[in-house]
C-alpha cells in the first residue's frame, strides 16, 4: 500500500483523514481490485457480518427508454422489518443521520422511518464499468474544481479525498440525454402547498456513450441544461440555461436566465452556489439541485470514512404512480407512510465553509451511497454549528438505462417548519432517455427564438 493511499475504515470510530491538495491516480495494483475485491465502481461487494446488508447482486437492463417509471416488483412487494420512532431511536442512533434524529425528536407523534430489507442491485452499463477502471489509474485530482485525464466513467472509484467522492456524484452516468419533469412543492406547516411545474432538457457531455467529452488539463464540459417553468402563471415562461464545465469563474459554469418580464435572455452569474433557485421563494439554493452540484471551491472537503446507515433507497413506489403529489404533503414533514429506508454503507464527507468564500452553510455533512456514488442525505449547519436544513434524496435505479436518481428530493427548513419537495414527475411523464438535441439547442440564441414564437 502506497503512502499516498488513504485508509478508509468501515466503522463509525474510524480515523478521519483530511483531503490533500494534489493526488495522483492510484496504482495499477490497486485498480486491479475493481471487479474482484471491490465492485467495478469501488464498493465493497460483501455483506456485513450480521447479514443486514447483503452481498452486491447487480440487476440487468430491462424496459423501454421512455414511457416507464422505475419499478422492481419483487423489491416493491417487501414488508417493513421494523419502524424507527422517537421511542426507540436510541437503539439505532449510530446508524441515523443527525437530520433524521432531529426530525424524530421534533415530531415524536408523526415522524417515523419504515426500515425494509436491504437490496444492492445497482449497476451500470459495461462501457461505464470499463471506463471507470481506466480512470482509476489515469484520472488525477489537482484541486477541488480541477481534475484531469478522466473520461466517461466514475473518475475516482478508489477515492483518496472528500472532493473526489463528490466528483463521482457529479459525473455519474444518467443516459446520453434526458427530458424530465422536475416539479416542485413548497409545503407549509399546516400541509398546504404551492406547486411549480418545470420541464428540463439535459445532454450529458462527459458520461456519454456516443460522443463523450473528456476532462483534461482543467478543460471539459460535462453537461448542458435547459429548464422551462410551465406553471404557475406568475412564473411560466422562465428559462434557465446552463453549460456546466470543470473549473471556477468564467472557466467553469456559464449560465443564462430568461425572464418573461424582461423578454430577453441575459447572462446570470448568480445561477450558482447559495443563491436561491428561480421561483423557489428561497427554499432551494442552486447548489442543492441533484442534492449537490456546481463548484466545490467554497468548502474544505474531508473524507471521514465509511459507515452503515439507514438511507432512503429502492424508492420506486414513492417516485412514480400510484403516488400522487397530494399524497406526499403532510404538515411538518413528508408523509412518512410512503418512504422506504434500508441499511447500506455510505461514504461520509464533511465540508467546512472557507472563511474567504462565505456560504450560507458553515458546514455540510454528506452521505454518499457506496454502490451508486449518489448523495442521499445532507446535514446542513449554520455558522453557529446548529443544523439549519436537512436534505434527503430517495434513491432508485432505472433499469431501462442502468442509471440511478433521487425522487423526491426533500429539503427540511428546520428554522421555519416548512419543507421543499423537488424532482417530482409521477403525475406527468417519466424520464425520456430517447431524446436527441442538435448542436444549437442549448444556446442563448435558441432560447430567445423559442420565447419569441
C-alpha positions as CSV (number, residue, x, y, z in Angstrom):
1,X,0.0,0.0,0.0
2,X,1.4,3.4,-1.0
3,X,2.0,6.2,1.4
4,X,-0.5,8.3,-0.6
5,X,-3.3,5.8,-0.1
6,X,-5.9,6.9,2.3
7,X,-7.0,4.1,4.6
8,X,-10.8,4.1,4.9
9,X,-12.3,2.5,8.0
10,X,-15.6,0.5,7.7
11,X,-16.8,1.5,11.2
12,X,-18.0,4.7,12.8
13,X,-15.0,5.0,15.0
14,X,-12.5,5.2,12.1
15,X,-9.6,7.6,11.9
16,X,-10.6,10.6,9.9
17,X,-8.5,11.9,7.1
18,X,-8.0,15.4,5.5
19,X,-8.3,16.0,1.8
20,X,-4.9,16.5,0.2
21,X,-4.4,19.4,-2.3
22,X,-3.0,17.2,-5.0
23,X,-3.5,13.4,-5.6
24,X,-2.1,11.2,-8.4
25,X,-4.1,8.4,-9.7
26,X,-4.0,5.1,-7.8
27,X,-1.5,2.3,-8.8
28,X,-2.4,-0.4,-11.2
29,X,-2.2,-2.9,-8.3
30,X,-5.0,-1.0,-6.5
31,X,-7.0,-0.6,-9.7
32,X,-6.9,-4.3,-10.2
33,X,-9.1,-4.7,-7.1
34,X,-12.0,-3.3,-9.1
35,X,-14.2,-6.2,-10.1
36,X,-12.5,-8.5,-7.6
37,X,-12.1,-7.3,-4.1
38,X,-14.2,-4.3,-5.0
39,X,-17.2,-3.9,-7.3
40,X,-16.4,-2.4,-10.7
41,X,-17.1,1.1,-9.3
42,X,-15.3,0.7,-6.0
43,X,-17.9,-0.6,-3.4
44,X,-17.4,-3.4,-1.0
45,X,-19.2,-6.4,-2.7
46,X,-19.6,-8.3,0.6
47,X,-22.4,-8.1,3.0
48,X,-21.9,-7.2,6.7
49,X,-21.3,-9.7,9.4
50,X,-24.9,-9.9,10.7
51,X,-26.4,-10.2,7.2
52,X,-28.5,-7.0,7.4
53,X,-26.5,-5.7,4.4
54,X,-26.4,-8.3,1.6
55,X,-23.8,-9.0,-1.0
56,X,-23.9,-7.0,-4.1
57,X,-26.3,-8.6,-6.6
58,X,-26.4,-6.4,-9.7
59,X,-29.5,-6.1,-11.8
60,X,-29.8,-6.4,-15.6
61,X,-31.1,-3.9,-18.1
62,X,-34.8,-4.1,-18.6
63,X,-37.6,-1.9,-20.1
64,X,-38.1,0.8,-22.7
65,X,-36.0,4.0,-22.5
66,X,-39.2,6.1,-22.5
67,X,-42.6,5.8,-21.0
68,X,-41.6,3.8,-17.9
69,X,-41.4,4.9,-14.3
70,X,-38.8,2.9,-12.2
71,X,-40.1,-0.3,-10.7
72,X,-39.0,-3.6,-9.3
73,X,-42.0,-5.7,-8.4
74,X,-40.1,-8.2,-6.1
75,X,-38.5,-5.4,-4.1
76,X,-41.6,-3.3,-4.1
77,X,-43.6,-6.2,-2.5
78,X,-41.4,-6.2,0.6
79,X,-42.9,-5.6,4.0
80,X,-41.0,-3.4,6.6
81,X,-38.7,-5.2,9.0
82,X,-39.3,-2.7,11.8
83,X,-40.2,1.0,12.3
84,X,-37.9,3.6,14.0
85,X,-39.8,6.2,16.1
86,X,-38.8,8.7,18.8
87,X,-39.5,6.0,21.4
88,X,-36.9,3.5,20.1
89,X,-34.5,5.8,18.1
90,X,-31.7,5.5,20.7
91,X,-31.4,1.8,19.8
92,X,-30.5,2.8,16.2
93,X,-28.7,6.1,16.9
94,X,-25.3,5.1,15.5
95,X,-27.0,4.4,12.1
96,X,-29.1,7.6,11.8
97,X,-28.1,10.9,10.3
98,X,-28.3,13.9,12.6
99,X,-31.1,15.2,10.4
100,X,-33.2,12.1,10.9
101,X,-32.5,12.2,14.7
102,X,-33.7,15.8,14.8
103,X,-36.9,15.1,12.9
104,X,-37.7,12.1,15.1
105,X,-37.2,14.2,18.2
106,X,-39.1,17.2,17.0
107,X,-42.1,15.3,15.7
108,X,-42.4,12.3,18.0
109,X,-46.2,11.8,17.3
110,X,-45.9,11.6,13.5
111,X,-42.4,11.2,12.2
112,X,-41.2,7.6,11.7
113,X,-38.9,5.6,9.4
114,X,-40.0,2.3,8.0
115,X,-37.0,0.0,7.6
116,X,-37.2,-2.5,4.8
117,X,-34.9,-5.4,3.8
118,X,-31.8,-4.1,2.0
119,X,-31.2,-4.8,-1.7
120,X,-27.9,-4.0,-3.5
121,X,-28.9,-4.2,-7.2
122,X,-27.2,-1.0,-8.5
123,X,-25.0,-1.5,-11.6
124,X,-24.0,0.4,-14.7
125,X,-23.6,-0.3,-18.4
126,X,-20.4,-2.2,-19.4
127,X,-19.0,1.0,-21.0
128,X,-19.2,2.8,-17.7
129,X,-17.6,0.0,-15.8
130,X,-14.7,-0.3,-18.2
131,X,-14.1,3.4,-18.3
132,X,-14.2,3.6,-14.5
133,X,-11.3,1.1,-14.2
134,X,-9.3,3.1,-16.7
135,X,-10.0,6.3,-14.8
136,X,-8.6,4.7,-11.6
137,X,-5.1,4.9,-13.0
138,X,-5.4,7.9,-15.2
139,X,-7.8,10.5,-13.6
140,X,-6.0,12.9,-11.3
141,X,-7.3,15.3,-8.6
142,X,-5.4,18.6,-8.7
143,X,-7.8,20.7,-6.6
144,X,-11.5,20.9,-5.6
145,X,-12.5,22.1,-9.1
146,X,-9.5,20.9,-11.1
147,X,-9.3,17.3,-12.3
148,X,-7.7,15.9,-15.4
149,X,-7.3,12.8,-17.6
150,X,-10.9,11.5,-16.9
151,X,-13.3,10.0,-19.5
152,X,-16.9,8.6,-19.5
153,X,-16.8,6.6,-16.2
154,X,-16.6,7.5,-12.5
155,X,-13.4,9.4,-12.1
156,X,-12.3,8.2,-8.7
157,X,-13.6,4.7,-7.8
158,X,-10.9,4.4,-5.1
159,X,-11.2,7.9,-3.6
160,X,-8.5,9.5,-1.6
161,X,-10.2,12.8,-0.8
162,X,-13.7,14.0,0.1
163,X,-13.9,16.1,-3.0
164,X,-13.2,13.0,-5.2
165,X,-16.3,11.4,-3.7
166,X,-18.3,14.4,-4.7
167,X,-16.9,14.3,-8.2
168,X,-18.1,10.8,-8.5
169,X,-21.6,12.0,-7.7
170,X,-21.4,14.9,-10.2
171,X,-20.1,12.8,-13.1
172,X,-22.3,9.7,-12.8
173,X,-23.9,8.1,-15.8
174,X,-27.5,9.3,-16.4
175,X,-28.0,8.4,-20.0
176,X,-26.8,10.4,-23.0
177,X,-29.7,12.8,-23.0
178,X,-32.8,13.3,-20.9
179,X,-36.1,15.2,-20.8
180,X,-37.8,15.1,-17.4
181,X,-40.3,16.9,-15.2
182,X,-38.7,18.5,-12.2
183,X,-41.8,19.6,-10.4
184,X,-41.6,21.3,-7.0
185,X,-43.8,21.9,-3.9
186,X,-43.3,24.3,-1.0
187,X,-45.2,22.7,1.9
188,X,-46.3,25.0,4.7
189,X,-46.5,23.9,8.4
190,X,-50.2,23.0,8.0
191,X,-49.7,20.8,5.0
192,X,-50.9,23.4,2.4
193,X,-48.6,23.7,-0.6
194,X,-47.8,25.7,-3.7
195,X,-46.9,23.8,-6.8
196,X,-44.4,24.6,-9.6
197,X,-44.2,22.6,-12.8
198,X,-40.8,22.6,-14.6
199,X,-39.6,20.6,-17.7
200,X,-35.9,20.1,-18.1
201,X,-33.8,19.1,-21.1
202,X,-30.2,17.8,-20.4
203,X,-27.4,16.5,-22.5
204,X,-24.7,14.8,-20.6
205,X,-21.4,15.5,-22.4
206,X,-18.9,13.6,-20.2
207,X,-20.7,10.4,-19.3
208,X,-21.9,9.9,-22.8
209,X,-21.8,6.7,-24.9
210,X,-22.0,8.3,-28.3
211,X,-19.8,11.4,-28.2
212,X,-18.0,11.7,-24.8
213,X,-16.2,14.9,-23.9
214,X,-13.1,14.0,-21.8
215,X,-11.8,16.1,-19.0
216,X,-8.2,17.1,-19.4
217,X,-6.0,19.8,-18.0
218,X,-8.9,21.6,-16.3
219,X,-11.0,21.6,-19.5
220,X,-14.1,19.7,-20.2
221,X,-17.8,20.3,-20.3
222,X,-19.9,17.7,-18.6
223,X,-23.5,18.7,-19.2
224,X,-25.8,21.3,-20.8
225,X,-29.1,22.0,-19.2
226,X,-32.2,24.0,-20.1
227,X,-35.3,24.3,-17.8
228,X,-38.7,25.9,-18.6
229,X,-41.2,26.8,-15.9
230,X,-44.6,25.8,-17.1
231,X,-46.8,26.8,-14.1
232,X,-47.9,28.7,-12.1
233,X,-48.8,31.6,-14.4
234,X,-46.7,34.1,-12.5
235,X,-43.5,32.1,-13.2
236,X,-44.5,30.5,-16.6
237,X,-42.1,31.2,-19.4
238,X,-39.0,31.4,-17.2
239,X,-36.0,29.6,-18.8
240,X,-32.6,28.8,-17.2
241,X,-29.7,27.7,-19.5
242,X,-26.5,26.2,-18.0
243,X,-23.3,25.0,-19.6
244,X,-21.5,23.1,-16.8
245,X,-17.7,22.8,-17.1
246,X,-14.8,21.9,-14.9
247,X,-13.3,24.9,-13.2
248,X,-14.5,28.1,-11.5
249,X,-15.5,31.5,-12.6
250,X,-15.5,32.1,-16.4
251,X,-13.7,28.9,-16.9
252,X,-16.5,26.9,-15.2
253,X,-20.2,27.3,-15.3
254,X,-21.8,29.6,-17.8
255,X,-25.5,30.4,-17.2
256,X,-28.3,32.5,-18.7
257,X,-31.7,33.4,-17.4
258,X,-34.8,34.4,-19.5
259,X,-37.5,36.3,-17.6
260,X,-40.8,36.9,-19.3
261,X,-41.0,40.3,-17.7
262,X,-37.7,41.4,-19.4
263,X,-38.4,39.4,-22.6
264,X,-34.8,38.8,-23.2
265,X,-32.2,36.3,-22.1
266,X,-29.2,37.5,-20.2
267,X,-26.0,36.1,-18.6
268,X,-26.7,35.0,-15.0
269,X,-23.6,34.5,-12.9
270,X,-26.0,34.3,-9.9
271,X,-27.1,30.8,-11.1
272,X,-24.6,29.4,-8.6
273,X,-24.0,28.2,-5.1
274,X,-26.2,29.5,-2.3
275,X,-28.2,31.9,-4.4
276,X,-31.9,30.9,-4.4
277,X,-33.1,28.9,-7.4
278,X,-35.5,31.0,-9.5
279,X,-39.1,30.5,-8.4
280,X,-38.5,28.6,-5.2
281,X,-39.1,31.6,-2.9
282,X,-35.7,30.9,-1.3
283,X,-36.4,27.2,-0.4
284,X,-33.7,25.8,-2.6
285,X,-30.3,27.0,-3.5
286,X,-28.8,26.4,-6.9
287,X,-26.2,24.1,-5.5
288,X,-28.9,21.9,-3.9
289,X,-30.2,20.7,-7.2
290,X,-29.5,17.0,-7.6
291,X,-28.6,17.1,-3.8
292,X,-25.4,19.0,-4.6
293,X,-23.9,20.4,-7.8
294,X,-21.6,23.1,-9.1
295,X,-18.3,24.3,-7.7
296,X,-16.6,22.9,-4.6
297,X,-14.3,25.9,-4.0
298,X,-16.3,27.4,-1.1
299,X,-15.6,24.5,1.2
300,X,-12.7,22.4,2.6
301,X,-13.6,18.8,2.0
302,X,-12.8,15.9,4.4
303,X,-13.3,12.2,3.8
304,X,-14.5,10.9,7.2
305,X,-14.8,7.3,6.2
306,X,-17.5,4.8,5.5
307,X,-20.2,3.5,7.8
308,X,-23.5,1.7,7.9
309,X,-26.6,3.9,7.9
310,X,-30.3,3.9,7.3
311,X,-30.9,5.7,4.0
312,X,-33.8,6.3,1.6
313,X,-33.4,3.5,-1.0
314,X,-35.0,1.5,-3.7
315,X,-37.7,4.2,-3.7
316,X,-39.6,3.1,-6.8
317,X,-43.1,3.3,-5.3
318,X,-42.7,6.9,-3.9
319,X,-41.1,8.1,-7.2
320,X,-43.9,7.1,-9.5
321,X,-47.6,6.2,-9.8
322,X,-49.8,5.5,-8.0
323,X,-48.3,8.1,-5.5
324,X,-49.9,11.5,-6.2
325,X,-48.4,14.8,-5.4
326,X,-51.0,15.5,-2.7
327,X,-50.1,12.2,-1.1
328,X,-46.7,13.4,-0.3
329,X,-47.6,16.6,1.5
330,X,-48.3,16.4,5.2
331,X,-48.0,19.0,8.0
332,X,-44.4,19.5,9.2
333,X,-42.8,16.7,7.1
334,X,-43.2,14.3,4.2
335,X,-45.9,11.7,4.6
336,X,-43.7,9.0,6.3
337,X,-46.0,6.2,5.4
338,X,-44.5,6.4,1.9
339,X,-40.7,6.3,2.1
340,X,-38.6,3.2,2.1
341,X,-35.4,3.1,4.2
342,X,-32.7,0.4,4.0
343,X,-29.4,-0.2,5.8
344,X,-26.5,0.4,3.4
345,X,-22.8,1.5,3.7
346,X,-22.2,5.1,2.8
347,X,-19.2,7.4,2.4
348,X,-19.3,10.3,4.8
349,X,-17.9,13.6,3.6
350,X,-17.6,16.8,5.7
351,X,-17.4,20.2,4.0
352,X,-16.3,23.2,6.1
353,X,-17.0,26.7,4.6
354,X,-13.9,28.6,3.8
355,X,-13.8,32.0,5.6
356,X,-12.8,33.9,2.5
357,X,-15.6,32.4,0.3
358,X,-18.6,32.6,2.5
359,X,-21.6,30.3,2.1
360,X,-24.9,30.3,3.9
361,X,-23.9,26.9,5.4
362,X,-21.0,26.8,7.7
363,X,-20.7,23.0,7.4
364,X,-22.2,20.2,5.4
365,X,-22.1,16.5,6.2
366,X,-22.9,14.5,3.1
367,X,-23.8,10.8,2.9
368,X,-23.0,9.1,-0.4
369,X,-24.2,5.6,-1.2
370,X,-21.2,3.3,-1.8
371,X,-22.8,1.4,-4.7
372,X,-24.1,4.3,-6.7
373,X,-21.9,7.3,-5.7
374,X,-25.2,9.2,-5.3
375,X,-25.6,11.7,-2.4
376,X,-28.7,10.5,-0.5
377,X,-28.6,12.8,2.6
378,X,-27.0,16.1,3.7
379,X,-26.9,17.7,7.2
380,X,-26.6,21.4,6.6
381,X,-25.3,23.6,9.6
382,X,-25.3,27.3,10.0
383,X,-22.2,29.2,11.2
384,X,-23.1,28.8,14.8
385,X,-23.0,25.0,14.4
386,X,-26.7,24.5,14.6
387,X,-28.5,22.4,12.0
388,X,-30.3,24.7,9.6
389,X,-31.5,22.3,6.9
390,X,-31.7,18.5,6.2
391,X,-31.7,17.2,2.7
392,X,-33.0,13.7,1.8
393,X,-32.9,12.1,-1.7
394,X,-35.0,9.0,-2.2
395,X,-32.8,6.8,-4.4
396,X,-33.9,4.4,-7.1
397,X,-32.3,2.8,-10.2
398,X,-33.9,3.0,-13.6
399,X,-33.3,-0.5,-15.0
400,X,-34.1,0.7,-18.5
401,X,-30.8,2.6,-18.8
402,X,-29.0,1.3,-15.7
403,X,-28.8,4.7,-14.1
404,X,-29.9,6.0,-10.7
405,X,-31.6,9.1,-9.5
406,X,-33.4,10.6,-6.5
407,X,-37.1,11.4,-6.3
408,X,-38.4,13.1,-4.4
409,X,-35.7,15.2,-3.0
410,X,-36.7,16.9,0.2
411,X,-35.2,20.0,1.9
412,X,-36.4,20.4,5.5
413,X,-36.2,24.1,6.7
414,X,-35.7,23.4,10.3
415,X,-35.9,27.0,11.4
416,X,-39.3,27.6,9.8
417,X,-41.1,24.2,9.9
418,X,-41.6,24.3,6.1
419,X,-40.2,21.8,3.6
420,X,-39.5,21.7,-0.1
421,X,-40.1,18.8,-2.5
422,X,-38.4,18.6,-5.9
423,X,-37.7,16.1,-8.7
424,X,-41.4,15.2,-8.9
425,X,-42.8,13.6,-12.0
426,X,-45.3,10.9,-11.0
427,X,-48.4,12.7,-12.3
428,X,-46.8,13.8,-15.5
429,X,-44.3,11.8,-17.6
430,X,-41.3,9.6,-16.7
431,X,-37.8,10.5,-17.8
432,X,-37.4,10.2,-21.6
433,X,-33.9,9.0,-22.4
434,X,-34.5,8.7,-26.2
435,X,-34.5,12.4,-26.9
436,X,-31.8,14.0,-29.0
437,X,-30.7,17.6,-29.4
438,X,-29.0,19.4,-32.2
439,X,-25.8,21.4,-31.7
440,X,-27.6,24.7,-31.4
441,X,-30.3,23.6,-28.9
442,X,-28.5,24.7,-25.7
443,X,-27.7,28.2,-26.7
444,X,-28.9,31.6,-25.6
445,X,-30.0,32.4,-29.2
446,X,-32.1,29.3,-29.4
447,X,-33.8,30.2,-26.1
448,X,-34.5,33.7,-27.3
449,X,-36.1,32.3,-30.5
450,X,-38.2,29.9,-28.6
451,X,-39.6,32.6,-26.4
452,X,-40.3,34.9,-29.4
453,X,-42.7,32.4,-31.1
